[in-house]
Amino acid sequence: MRRKMKRMLAIAMSVVLAAGMAGCGQKPSEEVKTDNGTEAQEAAGTGEELEVVRVLGNNYTFTGANGRTVTLKDWAEEGKSKRWQKLTEDLAERGIKLELDLIESDQFETTCQTMAASGEFSNYDLIQITPLDDKTKINLVRQGQLQPISDIWEQHSEGPAKEFFESDAGKYFYNHLKLEDGKCYWISDFGSSTYKGEMETNFALGFSIRQDWLDAIGREIPKTTEELYEDLVEFQKQDVNKSGAADEFICVWFDNFSTDIAQWFGLGTGLTFINTQDNNTVTSPWYQEHVKEYITYMQKLYAAGVLKMSGNEFNTYLANNQVAGIADWTTMTWMEATISLPEGAAYPWYVPFRAQAVEGQVPLFRGPNVYNPGFRAYAVPASSDKQDAVGKLLDYLVSDECILLTEYGIEGVSYEMVDGQYSNIIDASLENTDATGIALWTNGGIFPRFELNKDVNGEMVTSTQIAKEKGVKNNASGKEDYNIDCFNDPTHRLFHDETAYAVPTLDEISKISEISSDLSTYSSELLTKLIMGEKSLDDWDAYIQDLKDLGLDELIAINQGRYDRAMK
């Protein structure tokens, strides 16, 4: 640990929680006041009154593998979270305390929209505005309801935040969030990662297959898409899940191109995407060379009964031990833990891989850019006069101290050190609220989350360790091997989301809105029906013309402009 984790219950009790709003359009509820301010000051040793920062946030709920839940309010109550106590102590040392108004998650979107329309954001110093679309956020700026948060870190940071935004990573972040006047009025989560501190990289996504089922049929990890097909058919023939039915299958969203299988054919991920294989030009998978071959292959899987659409039933499929393959984060282990197995059965293990689909095409893989802005949004109302305090808060959020606390928590409570690496393998019962996943205050709650220079090796080590502890004897390091292979091959990475685009202008928003709904619906339905054999590839030219008529080329041009603007 970089510094000793101190405990200061008196400071933790100085955090003031407001009751969540009961429904849309309600006024913020009256804060629940405490008389612990003096104790907090003395404990902090400042001798000065702590400056209150009023925060509007989401009472984010974390659900554990056992189905039980814990909320941000649960965390912030006395004695529930040592992470929260440490956070409160850290902020008190900086002269800050928080007053939270937390809205229940199922009411948050509607309430946030209502407050934006009624001007109620003026009651706060920091607001979580993720539910608002870009048009609404920009209009709030034009109405003078939001102040430039970039001015705050430039003028009121004591160093760390300002230094971050002047770094290469910070400039990238800034360019993706600034509006036409060159200022940022909200910020999002932001991540940057390394592998063992030796190279800048980021996590990969990929397609994973059940290693234990491959072992059961005596086959190796498939090297080609044809071998994958043969393996999936054989899973059903040999009834590897012992259900008595041919109910083993892969499960992906095949109404879009983010299947990882599509990437083996060299295809992009969305309706439009940034083609890293062609000088970062924006195009569409519908226009790519091997798109028909991909669809033909998926038709083959579907016709054989080994492909199902992911959806609401996915968790049920997992629990019933039916899912042979998935497309997801390649270091994750939470999927395996949800599978129901007979008593004494070996622990299941999904192993990611890339397979050759067409001759001459290197299989691509999905993943965030090295610098990865998030989608959540946090802003400072124009009415707030707490710029100094917000500047100190920003300084804290980008500090190593906060990043460690957010990601791992407290040693011996929510993580332990294993071979010099952080490992969050520890009691994860909800009685130990500090070990129930990512820090609740940042994961959609009240703060943007900064993961700067995160060592992705830590999560890979954890994944491999879980395999060994659960008795996985075959290819326990398969996830780690796959990711290292991807890290060493950055040339063939495709961005898996649209966070590389700049905030759209109002004109762009209008055009995107005009185009996207009908275009997205047509594209999703077309791809689904083609894969299910309900439409024929013989009418391909007509489909492409339909996509063009619905505005696909115009959408490509808009997104190219947004990308170019962000990368200046």
C-alpha positions as CSV (number, residue, x, y, z in Angstrom):
1,M,0.0,0.0,0.0
2,R,1.2,3.5,-0.8
3,R,0.0,4.8,2.5
4,K,-1.6,3.4,5.6
5,M,-5.3,3.0,5.5
6,K,-6.6,5.0,8.4
7,R,-10.0,4.6,10.0
8,M,-12.0,7.7,11.0
9,L,-15.6,6.9,11.8
10,A,-16.3,10.4,12.9
11,I,-15.4,11.7,9.5
12,A,-17.4,9.0,7.8
13,M,-20.4,10.1,9.8
14,S,-20.1,13.7,8.6
15,V,-21.3,12.6,5.1
16,V,-24.8,13.8,4.8
17,L,-27.3,11.7,2.9
18,A,-30.5,13.0,1.5
19,A,-33.4,10.6,1.1
20,G,-33.9,9.6,-2.5
21,M,-36.7,11.3,-4.4
22,A,-39.9,9.3,-4.5
23,G,-40.8,10.1,-8.1
24,C,-40.4,12.3,-11.1
25,G,-40.9,16.0,-10.7
26,Q,-40.4,16.0,-6.9
27,K,-38.3,18.6,-5.2
28,P,-35.1,17.3,-3.7
29,S,-35.8,15.9,-0.3
30,E,-34.6,17.6,2.8
31,E,-31.2,16.5,3.9
32,V,-30.7,14.3,6.9
33,K,-28.5,16.4,9.0
34,T,-25.9,15.3,11.5
35,D,-23.9,17.1,14.2
36,N,-20.6,15.5,13.4
37,G,-19.0,18.5,11.6
38,T,-16.8,19.5,14.6
39,E,-15.6,15.9,15.1
40,A,-14.8,15.6,11.5
41,Q,-12.8,18.8,11.5
42,E,-10.9,17.8,14.6
43,A,-10.2,14.3,13.2
44,A,-9.0,15.8,10.0
45,G,-6.7,18.1,11.9
46,T,-7.5,21.1,9.8
47,G,-9.1,23.4,12.3
48,E,-11.2,24.8,9.4
49,E,-14.8,24.2,8.5
50,L,-15.2,21.6,5.8
51,E,-16.7,22.9,2.6
52,V,-19.9,21.2,1.6
53,V,-20.3,19.9,-1.9
54,R,-23.9,19.0,-2.7
55,V,-24.1,16.1,-5.1
56,L,-27.1,14.8,-7.1
57,G,-26.6,11.1,-8.0
58,N,-28.0,7.7,-8.7
59,N,-28.5,5.3,-5.9
60,Y,-26.6,2.7,-7.9
61,T,-27.3,-0.9,-7.1
62,F,-24.9,-3.8,-7.3
63,T,-26.2,-7.3,-7.6
64,G,-24.0,-10.1,-6.6
65,A,-23.8,-13.6,-8.1
66,N,-26.2,-14.8,-5.4
67,G,-28.9,-12.4,-6.5
68,R,-28.6,-10.2,-3.4
69,T,-28.0,-6.5,-3.8
70,V,-26.3,-3.6,-2.1
71,T,-26.8,0.1,-2.9
72,L,-24.8,3.2,-2.7
73,K,-27.0,4.3,0.3
74,D,-26.1,1.0,2.0
75,W,-22.4,1.9,1.5
76,A,-22.7,5.4,2.9
77,E,-24.5,4.4,6.1
78,E,-22.4,4.2,9.2
79,G,-20.2,1.2,9.4
80,K,-21.3,-0.4,6.1
81,S,-18.2,0.4,4.1
82,K,-14.6,0.9,5.0
83,R,-14.0,2.2,1.4
84,W,-16.6,4.9,2.1
85,Q,-15.0,5.8,5.4
86,K,-11.6,6.1,3.7
87,L,-13.1,8.2,0.9
88,T,-14.6,10.5,3.5
89,E,-11.4,10.8,5.4
90,D,-9.4,11.6,2.2
91,L,-11.9,14.3,1.2
92,A,-11.9,15.8,4.7
93,E,-8.1,16.1,4.6
94,R,-8.7,18.2,1.5
95,G,-11.3,20.4,3.3
96,I,-14.4,18.8,1.6
97,K,-17.4,16.9,2.8
98,L,-20.3,15.6,0.7
99,E,-24.0,15.9,1.0
100,L,-25.7,13.4,-1.3
101,D,-29.1,13.4,-2.8
102,L,-29.5,9.9,-4.2
103,I,-32.4,9.0,-6.5
104,E,-33.5,5.4,-6.9
105,S,-32.1,3.9,-10.0
106,D,-35.5,3.1,-11.5
107,Q,-36.6,6.7,-11.1
108,F,-33.3,8.4,-12.0
109,E,-33.8,8.9,-15.7
110,T,-37.2,10.5,-15.4
111,T,-36.3,12.6,-12.4
112,C,-33.1,13.9,-14.0
113,Q,-35.0,14.9,-17.2
114,T,-37.7,16.6,-15.1
115,M,-35.1,18.5,-13.0
116,A,-33.3,19.7,-16.2
117,A,-36.6,21.1,-17.5
118,S,-37.5,22.8,-14.2
119,G,-34.1,24.3,-13.3
120,E,-33.8,22.3,-10.1
121,F,-30.1,21.5,-10.9
122,S,-29.4,24.8,-9.3
123,N,-29.7,23.2,-5.9
124,Y,-26.4,21.3,-6.4
125,D,-22.7,21.6,-6.9
126,L,-22.1,18.4,-8.9
127,I,-24.8,16.5,-10.9
128,Q,-24.9,13.2,-12.6
129,I,-26.6,13.9,-15.9
130,T,-26.1,10.6,-17.8
131,P,-29.8,10.1,-18.6
132,L,-29.8,13.4,-20.6
133,D,-29.1,13.1,-24.3
134,D,-26.5,15.3,-26.0
135,K,-29.1,17.7,-27.3
136,T,-30.5,18.3,-23.9
137,K,-27.1,18.8,-22.4
138,I,-26.0,21.3,-25.1
139,N,-29.3,23.2,-24.6
140,L,-28.6,23.4,-20.9
141,V,-25.2,25.0,-21.8
142,R,-27.0,27.5,-24.1
143,Q,-29.5,28.3,-21.4
144,G,-26.6,29.1,-19.0
145,Q,-27.5,26.3,-16.6
146,L,-24.1,24.6,-16.7
147,Q,-20.7,26.2,-16.1
148,P,-17.5,25.1,-18.0
149,I,-16.0,22.4,-15.9
150,S,-12.8,22.9,-17.9
151,D,-12.5,26.4,-16.4
152,I,-12.7,24.8,-12.9
153,W,-9.7,22.5,-13.4
154,E,-7.7,25.2,-15.2
155,Q,-8.3,27.8,-12.5
156,H,-9.0,25.9,-9.3
157,S,-7.0,22.7,-9.5
158,E,-4.1,22.6,-7.1
159,G,-2.1,20.7,-9.7
160,P,-3.1,17.0,-10.3
161,A,-6.3,17.6,-12.4
162,K,-4.7,20.4,-14.4
163,E,-1.6,18.3,-15.0
164,F,-3.8,15.4,-16.1
165,F,-5.7,17.4,-18.7
166,E,-2.4,18.8,-20.0
167,S,-1.1,15.3,-20.6
168,D,-1.5,13.3,-23.8
169,A,-4.3,11.2,-22.2
170,G,-6.0,14.4,-20.9
171,K,-5.9,16.2,-24.2
172,Y,-7.5,13.2,-25.9
173,F,-10.2,13.2,-23.2
174,Y,-10.7,17.0,-23.6
175,N,-11.0,16.8,-27.4
176,H,-13.7,14.2,-27.2
177,L,-15.8,16.2,-24.8
178,K,-15.3,19.9,-25.8
179,L,-18.1,21.8,-27.5
180,E,-17.9,24.3,-30.3
181,D,-16.6,27.1,-28.0
182,G,-13.6,24.9,-27.0
183,K,-14.8,24.3,-23.4
184,C,-16.0,21.2,-21.6
185,Y,-19.3,21.4,-19.7
186,W,-19.4,17.8,-18.5
187,I,-16.9,15.1,-18.0
188,S,-17.2,11.3,-18.2
189,D,-15.4,8.3,-16.9
190,F,-11.9,7.8,-18.4
191,G,-9.5,5.0,-18.6
192,S,-6.0,4.3,-19.8
193,S,-4.2,1.0,-19.3
194,T,-0.8,-0.7,-19.5
195,Y,0.4,-4.2,-19.5
196,K,2.8,-4.6,-16.6
197,G,3.7,-0.9,-17.1
198,E,5.7,-1.9,-20.2
199,M,3.3,-1.0,-23.0
200,E,0.2,1.1,-23.4
201,T,-2.7,-1.2,-24.2
202,N,-6.2,-2.0,-23.0
203,F,-8.5,-4.9,-22.4
204,A,-9.6,-7.0,-25.3
205,L,-12.9,-8.6,-26.1
206,G,-13.3,-11.9,-27.8
207,F,-15.3,-15.0,-28.5
208,S,-14.9,-17.7,-25.8
209,I,-15.7,-21.4,-25.8
210,R,-16.2,-23.9,-23.1
211,Q,-12.8,-25.5,-22.5
212,D,-14.2,-28.3,-20.4
213,W,-16.6,-29.3,-23.2
214,L,-13.7,-29.4,-25.7
215,D,-11.9,-31.7,-23.3
216,A,-15.0,-33.9,-23.1
217,I,-15.0,-34.5,-26.8
218,G,-11.3,-34.7,-27.1
219,R,-10.7,-31.6,-29.3
220,E,-8.3,-28.6,-29.2
221,I,-9.2,-25.0,-29.3
222,P,-10.5,-24.4,-32.9
223,K,-8.2,-22.7,-35.3
224,T,-10.7,-22.1,-38.1
225,T,-14.4,-21.3,-38.3
226,E,-15.0,-24.7,-39.8
227,E,-13.5,-26.4,-36.8
228,L,-15.7,-24.3,-34.5
229,Y,-18.7,-25.4,-36.4
230,E,-17.6,-29.1,-36.1
231,D,-17.0,-28.6,-32.4
232,L,-20.5,-27.1,-31.8
233,V,-22.2,-29.9,-33.7
234,E,-20.2,-32.5,-31.7
235,F,-21.2,-30.9,-28.4
236,Q,-24.8,-31.7,-29.2
237,K,-24.1,-35.2,-30.6
238,Q,-22.2,-36.2,-27.4
239,D,-24.6,-34.3,-25.1
240,V,-21.8,-32.7,-23.2
241,N,-24.0,-31.0,-20.6
242,K,-25.8,-34.3,-19.9
243,S,-29.3,-32.8,-20.3
244,G,-30.6,-35.5,-22.5
245,A,-31.3,-33.0,-25.3
246,A,-29.4,-31.3,-28.1
247,D,-29.4,-27.9,-26.3
248,E,-25.8,-26.8,-26.4
249,F,-25.2,-23.7,-28.4
250,I,-23.3,-20.4,-28.8
251,C,-25.2,-17.3,-27.7
252,V,-24.5,-13.8,-29.3
253,W,-26.4,-10.7,-30.5
254,F,-26.5,-11.5,-34.2
255,D,-28.7,-8.4,-35.1
256,N,-25.4,-6.5,-35.2
257,F,-21.8,-7.2,-36.2
258,S,-20.3,-7.2,-32.6
259,T,-20.1,-10.9,-32.4
260,D,-16.3,-11.3,-32.6
261,I,-17.0,-14.0,-35.2
262,A,-17.7,-11.1,-37.6
263,Q,-14.3,-9.7,-36.7
264,W,-12.6,-12.9,-37.7
265,F,-14.0,-12.1,-41.2
266,G,-12.4,-8.6,-41.0
267,L,-15.7,-6.8,-40.3
268,G,-16.3,-3.8,-38.1
269,T,-18.6,-3.8,-35.1
270,G,-21.6,-1.5,-35.6
271,L,-23.8,0.1,-38.2
272,T,-20.8,2.4,-38.8
273,F,-17.3,1.9,-37.3
274,I,-13.8,3.3,-37.3
275,N,-11.8,1.1,-39.6
276,T,-8.4,0.9,-37.9
277,Q,-7.3,-1.3,-40.9
278,D,-7.8,1.6,-43.3
279,N,-6.3,4.8,-41.8
280,N,-9.1,5.1,-39.3
281,T,-11.7,5.9,-41.9
282,V,-15.3,5.5,-40.9
283,T,-17.3,3.0,-43.0
284,S,-19.9,0.2,-42.5
285,P,-19.6,-3.6,-42.2
286,W,-22.3,-3.7,-44.9
287,Y,-19.7,-2.4,-47.4
288,Q,-16.9,-4.7,-46.4
289,E,-15.4,-7.4,-48.6
290,H,-16.2,-10.5,-46.6
291,V,-19.7,-9.5,-45.2
292,K,-21.5,-12.1,-47.3
293,E,-19.2,-14.9,-46.3
294,Y,-19.8,-14.0,-42.6
295,I,-23.6,-14.1,-43.1
296,T,-23.3,-17.4,-44.9
297,Y,-21.3,-18.9,-42.1
298,M,-23.8,-17.6,-39.5
299,Q,-26.6,-19.1,-41.6
300,K,-24.9,-22.4,-41.3
301,L,-24.6,-22.2,-37.5
302,Y,-28.3,-21.2,-37.2
303,A,-29.5,-23.9,-39.5
304,A,-27.6,-26.5,-37.5
305,G,-29.3,-25.4,-34.3
306,V,-26.0,-24.3,-32.6
307,L,-26.6,-20.5,-32.7
308,K,-29.1,-18.6,-30.5
309,M,-29.7,-14.9,-30.2
310,S,-28.6,-13.4,-26.9
311,G,-31.4,-11.6,-25.0
312,N,-33.4,-11.7,-21.8
313,E,-33.0,-15.5,-21.6
314,F,-29.2,-15.4,-21.7
315,N,-28.8,-15.7,-17.9
316,T,-31.2,-18.6,-17.9
317,Y,-29.3,-20.3,-20.6
318,L,-26.1,-19.9,-18.6
319,A,-27.7,-21.1,-15.4
320,N,-29.0,-24.2,-17.2
321,N,-25.5,-25.0,-18.5
322,Q,-26.4,-24.7,-22.2
323,V,-24.1,-21.9,-23.5
324,A,-21.1,-23.3,-25.4
325,G,-19.7,-19.9,-26.4
326,I,-20.1,-16.2,-25.8
327,A,-18.8,-12.8,-26.9
328,D,-17.6,-10.7,-24.0
329,W,-14.7,-9.4,-22.0
330,T,-12.0,-12.0,-22.2
331,T,-10.7,-11.8,-18.6
332,M,-14.0,-12.1,-16.9
333,T,-14.9,-15.0,-14.6
334,W,-18.3,-13.9,-13.4
335,M,-20.1,-15.9,-16.2
336,E,-18.7,-19.2,-15.0
337,A,-19.8,-18.7,-11.5
338,T,-23.5,-18.5,-12.5
339,I,-23.6,-21.9,-14.2
340,S,-25.4,-24.7,-12.4
341,L,-23.5,-27.9,-12.4
342,P,-24.0,-31.3,-10.8
343,E,-22.4,-31.7,-7.4
344,G,-18.8,-32.7,-7.9
345,A,-18.6,-31.6,-11.5
346,A,-15.5,-29.8,-12.7
347,Y,-15.6,-26.0,-12.8
348,P,-16.5,-24.6,-16.2
349,W,-14.0,-22.4,-18.1
350,Y,-14.6,-20.2,-21.1
351,V,-11.4,-19.7,-23.1
352,P,-11.2,-16.9,-25.7
353,F,-9.6,-17.4,-29.1
354,R,-9.4,-16.1,-32.7
355,A,-10.1,-18.3,-35.6
356,Q,-9.2,-18.1,-39.3
357,A,-12.3,-17.4,-41.3
358,V,-11.1,-16.6,-44.8
359,E,-7.7,-17.0,-46.4
360,G,-5.5,-13.9,-46.2
361,Q,-7.6,-12.2,-43.6
362,V,-6.0,-11.8,-40.2
363,P,-8.8,-12.3,-37.5
364,L,-9.5,-8.9,-35.8
365,F,-10.5,-8.4,-32.2
366,R,-12.6,-5.8,-30.4
367,G,-11.4,-3.6,-27.6
368,P,-11.3,0.0,-26.2
369,N,-8.7,2.4,-27.4
370,V,-5.7,2.9,-25.1
371,Y,-7.4,6.1,-24.1
372,N,-11.1,5.3,-23.4
373,P,-13.7,7.9,-22.4
374,G,-16.9,6.6,-20.8
375,F,-20.5,7.3,-21.6
376,R,-21.6,8.7,-18.2
377,A,-21.7,12.5,-17.7
378,Y,-21.1,14.7,-14.7
379,A,-21.5,18.5,-14.6
380,V,-21.4,21.6,-12.4
381,P,-24.5,23.8,-12.4
382,A,-23.9,27.5,-13.2
383,S,-25.4,28.4,-9.9
384,S,-22.7,26.7,-7.8
385,D,-20.0,28.8,-6.2
386,K,-18.0,25.8,-5.0
387,Q,-15.4,25.9,-7.8
388,D,-12.5,25.6,-5.3
389,A,-14.0,22.5,-3.7
390,V,-14.9,20.9,-7.0
391,G,-11.3,21.6,-8.2
392,K,-10.0,19.8,-5.1
393,L,-12.4,16.9,-5.8
394,L,-11.1,16.6,-9.4
395,D,-7.6,16.6,-8.0
396,Y,-8.5,13.7,-5.8
397,L,-10.3,11.7,-8.5
398,V,-7.2,11.6,-10.7
399,S,-4.9,10.7,-7.8
400,D,-3.2,7.3,-7.3
401,E,-4.9,7.2,-3.9
402,C,-8.4,7.4,-5.3
403,I,-7.7,5.2,-8.2
404,L,-6.4,2.4,-5.9
405,L,-9.4,2.9,-3.5
406,T,-11.9,2.8,-6.4
407,E,-10.5,-0.2,-8.2
408,Y,-9.5,-2.4,-5.3
409,G,-10.5,-0.8,-2.0
410,I,-8.6,-1.7,1.2
411,E,-6.0,-4.4,1.6
412,G,-7.3,-7.3,3.7
413,V,-10.8,-6.1,3.4
414,S,-11.6,-6.0,-0.4
415,Y,-8.3,-7.2,-1.9
416,E,-5.1,-8.9,-1.1
417,M,-1.6,-9.0,-2.7
418,V,-0.7,-12.2,-4.6
419,D,2.8,-12.5,-6.0
420,G,3.1,-8.7,-6.0
421,Q,-0.2,-8.2,-7.9
422,Y,-3.5,-6.8,-6.6
423,S,-6.1,-9.5,-6.4
424,N,-9.7,-9.0,-5.4
425,I,-10.3,-12.7,-4.6
426,I,-11.7,-12.3,-1.1
427,D,-14.9,-12.9,0.7
428,A,-17.5,-11.4,-1.6
429,S,-20.6,-11.9,0.5
430,L,-22.8,-8.9,0.8
431,E,-21.9,-8.8,4.5
432,N,-18.5,-7.6,3.3
433,T,-19.9,-4.7,1.3
434,D,-16.4,-3.6,0.4
435,A,-15.8,-6.8,-1.7
436,T,-19.0,-6.7,-3.8
437,G,-17.6,-5.4,-7.0
438,I,-16.5,-2.1,-8.4
439,A,-16.7,0.9,-6.1
440,L,-20.4,2.0,-6.0
441,W,-19.8,5.7,-5.8
442,T,-18.2,5.7,-9.3
443,N,-20.0,2.9,-11.1
444,G,-22.9,5.1,-12.2
445,G,-23.4,6.8,-8.9
446,I,-21.9,10.2,-8.1
447,F,-18.4,10.6,-9.5
448,P,-16.7,10.0,-12.8
449,R,-14.3,7.1,-12.5
450,F,-10.7,7.6,-13.6
451,E,-8.7,4.4,-14.2
452,L,-5.4,5.8,-15.2
453,N,-2.5,3.6,-16.2
454,K,-4.4,0.5,-14.9
455,D,-2.2,-2.6,-15.1
456,V,-4.5,-5.1,-17.0
457,N,-2.2,-7.9,-15.9
458,G,-3.8,-7.8,-12.5
459,E,-7.2,-9.0,-13.8
460,M,-5.5,-11.7,-15.9
461,V,-3.7,-12.9,-12.8
462,T,-6.9,-13.0,-10.9
463,S,-8.7,-15.0,-13.6
464,T,-5.9,-17.6,-13.7
465,Q,-5.8,-17.8,-10.0
466,I,-9.6,-18.5,-9.8
467,A,-9.2,-21.3,-12.3
468,K,-6.5,-23.0,-10.3
469,E,-8.3,-22.6,-7.0
470,K,-11.5,-24.1,-8.6
471,G,-9.5,-27.1,-9.8
472,V,-9.4,-26.2,-13.5
473,K,-6.7,-28.4,-14.9
474,N,-6.9,-27.8,-18.6
475,N,-5.8,-24.5,-20.1
476,A,-6.3,-22.5,-16.8
477,S,-4.2,-19.7,-18.3
478,G,-6.1,-19.6,-21.6
479,K,-7.6,-16.2,-20.9
480,E,-4.3,-14.7,-20.1
481,D,-2.6,-16.2,-23.2
482,Y,-5.3,-14.8,-25.4
483,N,-5.0,-11.3,-24.0
484,I,-1.2,-11.2,-24.2
485,D,-1.5,-12.3,-27.8
486,C,-3.9,-9.4,-28.4
487,F,-1.7,-6.9,-26.6
488,N,1.2,-7.9,-28.8
489,D,-0.9,-7.4,-31.9
490,P,-2.4,-3.8,-31.6
491,T,-2.6,-3.5,-35.4
492,H,-5.7,-5.7,-35.6
493,R,-7.7,-4.1,-32.8
494,L,-11.1,-2.5,-33.6
495,F,-12.7,-0.1,-31.2
496,H,-15.8,-1.7,-29.7
497,D,-17.7,1.5,-29.0
498,E,-18.2,5.0,-30.2
499,T,-16.4,6.9,-27.5
500,A,-13.7,7.8,-30.0
501,Y,-16.1,10.4,-31.5
502,A,-16.4,14.0,-30.5
503,V,-19.6,15.3,-29.0
504,P,-21.9,16.0,-31.9
505,T,-23.1,19.5,-32.7
506,L,-26.8,20.3,-32.6
507,D,-26.9,20.1,-36.4
508,E,-25.3,16.7,-36.4
509,I,-27.7,15.6,-33.6
510,S,-30.6,16.6,-35.8
511,K,-29.3,14.8,-38.8
512,I,-28.4,11.6,-36.8
513,S,-31.8,11.6,-35.2
514,E,-33.5,12.0,-38.6
515,I,-31.4,9.1,-40.0
516,S,-30.7,6.6,-37.2
517,S,-34.0,5.2,-36.1
518,D,-35.3,3.8,-39.4
519,L,-31.7,2.9,-40.5
520,S,-30.8,1.1,-37.4
521,T,-34.1,-0.8,-37.3
522,Y,-33.8,-1.8,-41.0
523,S,-30.1,-2.9,-40.5
524,S,-30.9,-5.0,-37.4
525,E,-33.9,-6.7,-38.9
526,L,-32.1,-7.3,-42.2
527,L,-29.1,-9.0,-40.6
528,T,-31.3,-11.1,-38.3
529,K,-33.5,-12.3,-41.1
530,L,-30.5,-13.1,-43.4
531,I,-28.9,-15.2,-40.7
532,M,-32.2,-17.0,-39.9
533,G,-32.7,-17.7,-43.6
534,E,-35.8,-15.6,-43.9
535,K,-34.2,-13.4,-46.5
536,S,-31.9,-14.3,-49.4
537,L,-28.5,-13.1,-50.3
538,D,-29.6,-13.1,-53.9
539,D,-31.2,-9.7,-53.3
540,W,-28.0,-8.1,-51.9
541,D,-27.9,-5.1,-54.2
542,A,-31.4,-4.1,-53.2
543,Y,-30.6,-4.3,-49.5
544,I,-27.5,-2.1,-50.0
545,Q,-29.6,0.4,-52.0
546,D,-32.2,0.4,-49.2
547,L,-29.4,1.2,-46.6
548,K,-28.1,4.0,-48.8
549,D,-31.6,5.4,-49.2
550,L,-32.1,5.4,-45.5
551,G,-29.0,7.5,-45.0
552,L,-26.1,5.2,-44.3
553,D,-23.6,7.2,-46.4
554,E,-24.7,10.4,-44.7
555,L,-24.3,8.8,-41.2
556,I,-20.8,7.7,-42.2
557,A,-19.9,11.2,-43.3
558,I,-21.2,12.7,-40.0
559,N,-19.2,10.2,-37.9
560,Q,-16.1,10.7,-39.9
561,G,-16.3,14.4,-39.2
562,R,-16.8,13.8,-35.5
563,Y,-13.8,11.4,-35.4
564,D,-11.6,13.9,-37.3
565,R,-12.6,16.7,-35.0
566,A,-11.8,14.7,-31.9
567,M,-8.4,13.7,-33.1
568,K,-7.2,17.2,-34.0
